[in-house]
Amino acid sequence: MRTLNYAARGVDEATDVLAFPIDEQPADSGPRELGDVFICPDVAADVVEAAVHGTLHLCGYDHETDDSEMLQLQDRVMKKLDTPK
């Protein structure tokens, strides 16, 4: 994961999750393949949360620029996933 993070982002350390979109289609263009999510279980505190986080990035969210919108949505999704069925 360290090598992948360096190649993609120029950061020379392992990270919990990386997301790589397949294409740059607008979200309203219909069904499509979003991309790939890579998770490092040795770094991720919660693999499910890392998967949700990476998927939200593939959906166009960016917690570094969106005034906490992505992280709030991530929290809501995680709460829904914890609800017994």
N, C-alpha and C positions, 0 to 999 in steps of 0.2 A: 504494500500500500504506500510505503514511503516513496518508492520509485515512481509509481503512478501519480502520486500527488505532486512530485517534483516536475514530472513531464507535463502535467496538465495545468498546474498553478504556480510552479516555481517555488514551492514550499518544500524544504528538505526535511520533512518529518512525516511520520504516519498520521493519518486522520481516521476518524470513525466512519465516514461515508463520503463517497464521491458520486456525482450523477453526471451522465453524459447524454445529452439529447441526441436523438437520431436525426431530427430535422428541425427546421425553424418555422413550421407551419403555424399560423395563428390558431389559438385554442378553439375558435368557433368554426373551424374548417371541417368538422366531422371526425369520425373515428380515425385513429392513427396509432402507430407505434410510438411511444414516448421516448424510449431510450433505455439505457442501462444504469443500474444502481450497483455500486461496489461497496460492500460493507466489510470492515475489518473487525471481527469479533474480539480481538485482543485489545482494541482501543474503545470500541463502542460500549457504553454502559448498559444499553438496552438495544438489542438487535432489531426488535420490532419498531422501536421509536426511530432508529437509524433508517429503516426501510421507509417509514412514513416521511421522514425528513427528506430523504433523497427523492422520493416520488413527488413531493411538493415542489422541489426544485425543478423537476422535469415538467411540471405543470406551469412553470413560469414564475413561481414565487422566489423572492430573494430577501432573506431576513436581514441582510446588510443594508438594504435600501428601502424597506417598506414599512417603517414605523411599527414593527412587531406584528404586522398582519399575518405573516407566515407562521410565526411561533405560536400565536394565539390559535390559529387554525390547527396546527399540529397538536396543541393541548386538547382541543375539542375532539379531534380524531382519536387520540389516545384514550380519552375518557370513554368514548363510544366503544372502542375495542375492549376495554376492561369491563363493560357491562355484560353480565351473564345473559345468555340467550335462552 
